[in-house]
Amino acid sequence: MTRPSAKEIDPADTEHRELGKGLLEEDMGPSSATAHLYRGEIHRMTFWRERLDRTTNWAVVVISAILTWAFSRPQAPHYILLIGIATLAVFLAIEARRYRGYDIWRSRVRKLQENVFAYGLDPSAGMPDPNWREKLSQDYRTPTIKITPEEAIAHRLRRIYLPLFTVLLAAWVVRITVFSPESWAVSAAIGGIPGEAVIVLVVLFYVGTAIVALRPRTWHAKGELRSKNLRK
């Protein structure tokens, strides 16, 4: 039997087979360097995930305190809830910034999972991305943020902040209608700012956040679970 010539062997295909070879055998697996690399990226991703959770926790605590104070007595001004909306917007901006950093590490973890571990477990499925080595190498040489601020804000709005904004909006509407003997147009006023102007600003803000969160887009965040299809 003649051995295949060097031209007949695809070096990239050989490297991929060797990297995933023996993944399920007790005494073998991905190279030690790859395993340590994956463990390190998991640690970084977890650290940034905890930073996201801390921001969310603080946002929930602050909003809970504002809601409690706003409805604790009839004389409490309604604009404290608008201050809560502004505070929540600040938390959203901070969390979106952290989410962009978190996506850097998560995208690397997903690239290793898709092209090393998934391939090693089932090589018959083929390589999802034949150029993943070059892309990962370039990312290590020049780390870059992979998603825009708007996409990061949209992610956090969909997951956390849009429901929180909705709760504050509902509380504000109740505060200027049910808890006020005057008409909503009068009770919504803040100092010299007419109530109609305040209402228009609030409506514009909520329409803007809804558009950012729900408009169709091409998502670039790696590994987001956006599909609602269940595995059979």
Secondary structure, 3 states (H helix, E strand, C coil): CCCCCHHHCCHHHHHHHHHHCCCCCCCCCCCHHHHHHHHHHHHHHHHHHHHHHHHHHHHHHHHHHHHHHHCCCCCCCCHHHHHHHHHHHHHHHHHHHHHHHHHHHHHHHHHHHHHHHHHHHCHHHCCCCCCHHHHHHHHHHCCCCCCCHHHHHHHHHHHHHHHHHHHHHHHHHHHHHCCCCCCHHHHCCECCECHHHHHHHHHHHHHHHHHHHHCCCCCCCCCCCCCCCCCC
